[in-house]
């Protein structure tokens, strides 16, 4: 689920560079998604 959201945000982020869609909001959301993804990845490794 998180990976799907990250892929969708990455595509929207690239579209934002091409067409100016979303402005800086998509960049902020993308950064938050990456931070959450890395956090979940690190915490899941510790539990195993």
PyMOL Python script that loads the backbone (N, CA, C, O; Angstrom):
from pymol import cmd

cmd.read_pdbstr("""\
ATOM      1  N   UNK A   1       0.831  -1.193   0.000  1.00  0.00           N
ATOM      2  CA  UNK A   1       0.000   0.000   0.000  1.00  0.00           C
ATOM      3  C   UNK A   1       0.873   1.253   0.000  1.00  0.00           C
ATOM      4  O   UNK A   1       0.663   2.168  -0.797  1.00  0.00           O
ATOM      5  N   UNK A   2       1.839   1.283   0.890  1.00  0.00           N
ATOM      6  CA  UNK A   2       2.725   2.446   0.976  1.00  0.00           C
ATOM      7  C   UNK A   2       3.553   2.600  -0.293  1.00  0.00           C
ATOM      8  O   UNK A   2       3.790   3.715  -0.758  1.00  0.00           O
ATOM      9  N   UNK A   3       3.990   1.478  -0.847  1.00  0.00           N
ATOM     10  CA  UNK A   3       4.765   1.526  -2.085  1.00  0.00           C
ATOM     11  C   UNK A   3       3.920   2.080  -3.231  1.00  0.00           C
ATOM     12  O   UNK A   3       4.421   2.843  -4.057  1.00  0.00           O
ATOM     13  N   UNK A   4       2.658   1.706  -3.283  1.00  0.00           N
ATOM     14  CA  UNK A   4       1.760   2.217  -4.319  1.00  0.00           C
ATOM     15  C   UNK A   4       1.593   3.726  -4.200  1.00  0.00           C
ATOM     16  O   UNK A   4       1.617   4.438  -5.204  1.00  0.00           O
ATOM     17  N   UNK A   5       1.426   4.205  -2.996  1.00  0.00           N
ATOM     18  CA  UNK A   5       1.294   5.646  -2.768  1.00  0.00           C
ATOM     19  C   UNK A   5       2.576   6.363  -3.180  1.00  0.00           C
ATOM     20  O   UNK A   5       2.524   7.432  -3.789  1.00  0.00           O
ATOM     21  N   UNK A   6       3.723   5.781  -2.851  1.00  0.00           N
ATOM     22  CA  UNK A   6       5.001   6.397  -3.206  1.00  0.00           C
ATOM     23  C   UNK A   6       5.166   6.471  -4.719  1.00  0.00           C
ATOM     24  O   UNK A   6       5.664   7.472  -5.235  1.00  0.00           O
ATOM     25  N   UNK A   7       4.758   5.431  -5.435  1.00  0.00           N
ATOM     26  CA  UNK A   7       4.867   5.435  -6.900  1.00  0.00           C
ATOM     27  C   UNK A   7       3.949   6.496  -7.504  1.00  0.00           C
ATOM     28  O   UNK A   7       4.348   7.231  -8.407  1.00  0.00           O
ATOM     29  N   UNK A   8       2.725   6.570  -7.001  1.00  0.00           N
ATOM     30  CA  UNK A   8       1.784   7.579  -7.505  1.00  0.00           C
ATOM     31  C   UNK A   8       2.318   8.985  -7.242  1.00  0.00           C
ATOM     32  O   UNK A   8       2.243   9.849  -8.115  1.00  0.00           O
ATOM     33  N   UNK A   9       2.851   9.217  -6.057  1.00  0.00           N
ATOM     34  CA  UNK A   9       3.406  10.535  -5.743  1.00  0.00           C
ATOM     35  C   UNK A   9       4.623  10.861  -6.599  1.00  0.00           C
ATOM     36  O   UNK A   9       4.814  12.009  -7.000  1.00  0.00           O
ATOM     37  N   UNK A  10       5.447   9.852  -6.882  1.00  0.00           N
ATOM     38  CA  UNK A  10       6.617  10.081  -7.733  1.00  0.00           C
ATOM     39  C   UNK A  10       6.185  10.475  -9.142  1.00  0.00           C
ATOM     40  O   UNK A  10       6.791  11.357  -9.751  1.00  0.00           O
ATOM     41  N   UNK A  11       5.146   9.831  -9.662  1.00  0.00           N
ATOM     42  CA  UNK A  11       4.640  10.179 -10.992  1.00  0.00           C
ATOM     43  C   UNK A  11       4.078  11.598 -10.992  1.00  0.00           C
ATOM     44  O   UNK A  11       4.358  12.380 -11.900  1.00  0.00           O
ATOM     45  N   UNK A  12       3.288  11.926  -9.975  1.00  0.00           N
ATOM     46  CA  UNK A  12       2.741  13.281  -9.881  1.00  0.00           C
ATOM     47  C   UNK A  12       3.834  14.323  -9.711  1.00  0.00           C
ATOM     48  O   UNK A  12       3.724  15.437 -10.223  1.00  0.00           O
ATOM     49  N   UNK A  13       4.886  13.959  -8.992  1.00  0.00           N
ATOM     50  CA  UNK A  13       6.017  14.862  -8.792  1.00  0.00           C
ATOM     51  C   UNK A  13       6.703  15.155 -10.118  1.00  0.00           C
ATOM     52  O   UNK A  13       7.043  16.302 -10.409  1.00  0.00           O
ATOM     53  N   UNK A  14       6.904  14.110 -10.922  1.00  0.00           N
ATOM     54  CA  UNK A  14       7.510  14.311 -12.235  1.00  0.00           C
ATOM     55  C   UNK A  14       6.605  15.143 -13.143  1.00  0.00           C
ATOM     56  O   UNK A  14       7.089  15.989 -13.894  1.00  0.00           O
ATOM     57  N   UNK A  15       5.304  14.907 -13.076  1.00  0.00           N
ATOM     58  CA  UNK A  15       4.369  15.732 -13.844  1.00  0.00           C
ATOM     59  C   UNK A  15       4.405  17.190 -13.386  1.00  0.00           C
ATOM     60  O   UNK A  15       4.225  18.108 -14.187  1.00  0.00           O
ATOM     61  N   UNK A  16       4.636  17.387 -12.113  1.00  0.00           N
ATOM     62  CA  UNK A  16       4.753  18.748 -11.591  1.00  0.00           C
ATOM     63  C   UNK A  16       5.956  19.476 -12.168  1.00  0.00           C
ATOM     64  O   UNK A  16       5.902  20.683 -12.407  1.00  0.00           O
ATOM     65  N   UNK A  17       7.046  18.742 -12.393  1.00  0.00           N
ATOM     66  CA  UNK A  17       8.212  19.361 -13.022  1.00  0.00           C
ATOM     67  C   UNK A  17       7.914  19.715 -14.482  1.00  0.00           C
ATOM     68  O   UNK A  17       8.377  20.740 -14.983  1.00  0.00           O
ATOM     69  N   UNK A  18       7.145  18.871 -15.153  1.00  0.00           N
ATOM     70  CA  UNK A  18       6.867  19.083 -16.574  1.00  0.00           C
ATOM     71  C   UNK A  18       5.815  20.173 -16.775  1.00  0.00           C
ATOM     72  O   UNK A  18       6.001  21.080 -17.585  1.00  0.00           O
ATOM     73  N   UNK A  19       4.706  20.079 -16.031  1.00  0.00           N
ATOM     74  CA  UNK A  19       3.594  20.977 -16.302  1.00  0.00           C
ATOM     75  C   UNK A  19       3.254  21.961 -15.208  1.00  0.00           C
ATOM     76  O   UNK A  19       2.328  22.755 -15.374  1.00  0.00           O
ATOM     77  N   UNK A  20       3.953  21.940 -14.117  1.00  0.00           N
ATOM     78  CA  UNK A  20       3.646  22.863 -13.029  1.00  0.00           C
ATOM     79  C   UNK A  20       2.385  22.492 -12.269  1.00  0.00           C
ATOM     80  O   UNK A  20       1.736  23.360 -11.685  1.00  0.00           O
ATOM     81  N   UNK A  21       2.028  21.204 -12.269  1.00  0.00           N
ATOM     82  CA  UNK A  21       0.802  20.764 -11.593  1.00  0.00           C
ATOM     83  C   UNK A  21       1.063  20.633 -10.092  1.00  0.00           C
ATOM     84  O   UNK A  21       1.995  19.939  -9.685  1.00  0.00           O
ATOM     85  N   UNK A  22       0.258  21.285  -9.279  1.00  0.00           N
ATOM     86  CA  UNK A  22       0.338  21.097  -7.840  1.00  0.00           C
ATOM     87  C   UNK A  22       1.327  21.989  -7.117  1.00  0.00           C
ATOM     88  O   UNK A  22       1.244  22.126  -5.897  1.00  0.00           O
ATOM     89  N   UNK A  23       2.233  22.583  -7.812  1.00  0.00           N
ATOM     90  CA  UNK A  23       3.182  23.488  -7.176  1.00  0.00           C
ATOM     91  C   UNK A  23       4.043  22.811  -6.134  1.00  0.00           C
ATOM     92  O   UNK A  23       4.485  21.679  -6.332  1.00  0.00           O
ATOM     93  N   UNK A  24       4.283  23.480  -5.041  1.00  0.00           N
ATOM     94  CA  UNK A  24       5.176  22.950  -4.007  1.00  0.00           C
ATOM     95  C   UNK A  24       4.483  21.941  -3.100  1.00  0.00           C
ATOM     96  O   UNK A  24       5.152  21.222  -2.358  1.00  0.00           O
ATOM     97  N   UNK A  25       3.156  21.876  -3.148  1.00  0.00           N
ATOM     98  CA  UNK A  25       2.421  20.951  -2.291  1.00  0.00           C
ATOM     99  C   UNK A  25       2.806  19.510  -2.571  1.00  0.00           C
ATOM    100  O   UNK A  25       2.988  18.733  -1.633  1.00  0.00           O
ATOM    101  N   UNK A  26       2.936  19.132  -3.836  1.00  0.00           N
ATOM    102  CA  UNK A  26       3.279  17.758  -4.174  1.00  0.00           C
ATOM    103  C   UNK A  26       4.691  17.420  -3.706  1.00  0.00           C
ATOM    104  O   UNK A  26       4.960  16.270  -3.360  1.00  0.00           O
ATOM    105  N   UNK A  27       5.584  18.384  -3.689  1.00  0.00           N
ATOM    106  CA  UNK A  27       6.942  18.141  -3.203  1.00  0.00           C
ATOM    107  C   UNK A  27       6.951  17.870  -1.705  1.00  0.00           C
ATOM    108  O   UNK A  27       7.678  17.000  -1.227  1.00  0.00           O
ATOM    109  N   UNK A  28       6.144  18.617  -0.977  1.00  0.00           N
ATOM    110  CA  UNK A  28       6.047  18.406   0.470  1.00  0.00           C
ATOM    111  C   UNK A  28       5.459  17.032   0.768  1.00  0.00           C
ATOM    112  O   UNK A  28       5.956  16.318   1.639  1.00  0.00           O
ATOM    113  N   UNK A  29       4.399  16.658   0.047  1.00  0.00           N
ATOM    114  CA  UNK A  29       3.780  15.352   0.255  1.00  0.00           C
ATOM    115  C   UNK A  29       4.742  14.231  -0.116  1.00  0.00           C
ATOM    116  O   UNK A  29       4.789  13.210   0.570  1.00  0.00           O
ATOM    117  N   UNK A  30       5.508  14.404  -1.184  1.00  0.00           N
ATOM    118  CA  UNK A  30       6.479  13.391  -1.589  1.00  0.00           C
ATOM    119  C   UNK A  30       7.548  13.209  -0.532  1.00  0.00           C
ATOM    120  O   UNK A  30       7.924  12.075  -0.233  1.00  0.00           O
ATOM    121  N   UNK A  31       8.042  14.276   0.035  1.00  0.00           N
ATOM    122  CA  UNK A  31       9.055  14.183   1.086  1.00  0.00           C
ATOM    123  C   UNK A  31       8.484  13.461   2.306  1.00  0.00           C
ATOM    124  O   UNK A  31       9.160  12.617   2.896  1.00  0.00           O
ATOM    125  N   UNK A  32       7.265  13.778   2.685  1.00  0.00           N
ATOM    126  CA  UNK A  32       6.630  13.108   3.819  1.00  0.00           C
ATOM    127  C   UNK A  32       6.468  11.619   3.536  1.00  0.00           C
ATOM    128  O   UNK A  32       6.703  10.795   4.420  1.00  0.00           O
ATOM    129  N   UNK A  33       6.068  11.262   2.314  1.00  0.00           N
ATOM    130  CA  UNK A  33       5.897   9.855   1.950  1.00  0.00           C
ATOM    131  C   UNK A  33       7.219   9.101   2.011  1.00  0.00           C
ATOM    132  O   UNK A  33       7.257   7.958   2.467  1.00  0.00           O
ATOM    133  N   UNK A  34       8.293   9.718   1.562  1.00  0.00           N
ATOM    134  CA  UNK A  34       9.605   9.074   1.609  1.00  0.00           C
ATOM    135  C   UNK A  34      10.049   8.872   3.051  1.00  0.00           C
ATOM    136  O   UNK A  34      10.590   7.820   3.391  1.00  0.00           O
ATOM    137  N   UNK A  35       9.828   9.863   3.896  1.00  0.00           N
ATOM    138  CA  UNK A  35      10.200   9.741   5.305  1.00  0.00           C
ATOM    139  C   UNK A  35       9.418   8.620   5.966  1.00  0.00           C
ATOM    140  O   UNK A  35       9.991   7.832   6.718  1.00  0.00           O
ATOM    141  N   UNK A  36       8.117   8.532   5.700  1.00  0.00           N
ATOM    142  CA  UNK A  36       7.295   7.467   6.274  1.00  0.00           C
ATOM    143  C   UNK A  36       7.747   6.102   5.761  1.00  0.00           C
ATOM    144  O   UNK A  36       7.815   5.145   6.533  1.00  0.00           O
ATOM    145  N   UNK A  37       8.054   6.002   4.477  1.00  0.00           N
ATOM    146  CA  UNK A  37       8.514   4.745   3.897  1.00  0.00           C
ATOM    147  C   UNK A  37       9.814   4.284   4.545  1.00  0.00           C
ATOM    148  O   UNK A  37       9.940   3.114   4.906  1.00  0.00           O
ATOM    149  N   UNK A  38      10.777   5.179   4.696  1.00  0.00           N
ATOM    150  CA  UNK A  38      12.056   4.824   5.314  1.00  0.00           C
ATOM    151  C   UNK A  38      11.851   4.446   6.774  1.00  0.00           C
ATOM    152  O   UNK A  38      12.463   3.491   7.250  1.00  0.00           O
ATOM    153  N   UNK A  39      11.012   5.167   7.485  1.00  0.00           N
ATOM    154  CA  UNK A  39      10.739   4.856   8.880  1.00  0.00           C
ATOM    155  C   UNK A  39      10.125   3.467   9.022  1.00  0.00           C
ATOM    156  O   UNK A  39      10.550   2.681   9.869  1.00  0.00           O
ATOM    157  N   UNK A  40       9.128   3.164   8.197  1.00  0.00           N
ATOM    158  CA  UNK A  40       8.499   1.840   8.244  1.00  0.00           C
ATOM    159  C   UNK A  40       9.483   0.743   7.871  1.00  0.00           C
ATOM    160  O   UNK A  40       9.454  -0.337   8.460  1.00  0.00           O
ATOM    161  N   UNK A  41      10.342   1.002   6.913  1.00  0.00           N
ATOM    162  CA  UNK A  41      11.335   0.012   6.503  1.00  0.00           C
ATOM    163  C   UNK A  41      12.310  -0.274   7.642  1.00  0.00           C
ATOM    164  O   UNK A  41      12.640  -1.432   7.900  1.00  0.00           O
ATOM    165  N   UNK A  42      12.767   0.766   8.318  1.00  0.00           N
ATOM    166  CA  UNK A  42      13.733   0.581   9.408  1.00  0.00           C
ATOM    167  C   UNK A  42      13.094  -0.085  10.622  1.00  0.00           C
ATOM    168  O   UNK A  42      13.713  -0.935  11.261  1.00  0.00           O
ATOM    169  N   UNK A  43      11.863   0.296  10.942  1.00  0.00           N
ATOM    170  CA  UNK A  43      11.232  -0.299  12.122  1.00  0.00           C
ATOM    171  C   UNK A  43      10.820  -1.752  11.867  1.00  0.00           C
ATOM    172  O   UNK A  43      10.818  -2.556  12.799  1.00  0.00           O
ATOM    173  N   UNK A  44      10.477  -2.097  10.647  1.00  0.00           N
ATOM    174  CA  UNK A  44      10.111  -3.490  10.358  1.00  0.00           C
ATOM    175  C   UNK A  44      11.337  -4.397  10.399  1.00  0.00           C
ATOM    176  O   UNK A  44      11.217  -5.577  10.730  1.00  0.00           O
ATOM    177  N   UNK A  45      12.488  -3.877  10.075  1.00  0.00           N
ATOM    178  CA  UNK A  45      13.724  -4.652  10.140  1.00  0.00           C
ATOM    179  C   UNK A  45      14.114  -4.943  11.592  1.00  0.00           C
ATOM    180  O   UNK A  45      14.653  -6.011  11.884  1.00  0.00           O
ATOM    181  N   UNK A  46      13.854  -4.028  12.479  1.00  0.00           N
ATOM    182  CA  UNK A  46      14.218  -4.217  13.887  1.00  0.00           C
ATOM    183  C   UNK A  46      13.368  -5.298  14.535  1.00  0.00           C
ATOM    184  O   UNK A  46      13.854  -6.019  15.406  1.00  0.00           O
ATOM    185  N   UNK A  47      12.110  -5.425  14.130  1.00  0.00           N
ATOM    186  CA  UNK A  47      11.210  -6.410  14.724  1.00  0.00           C
ATOM    187  C   UNK A  47      11.572  -7.832  14.340  1.00  0.00           C
ATOM    188  O   UNK A  47      11.287  -8.767  15.087  1.00  0.00           O
ATOM    189  N   UNK A  48      12.192  -8.007  13.192  1.00  0.00           N
ATOM    190  CA  UNK A  48      12.481  -9.372  12.698  1.00  0.00           C
ATOM    191  C   UNK A  48      13.665  -9.966  13.377  1.00  0.00           C
ATOM    192  O   UNK A  48      14.041 -11.100  13.081  1.00  0.00           O
TER     193      UNK A  48
END
""", "prot")
cmd.dss("prot")
cmd.show_as("cartoon", "prot")
cmd.util.cbc("prot")
cmd.orient("prot")
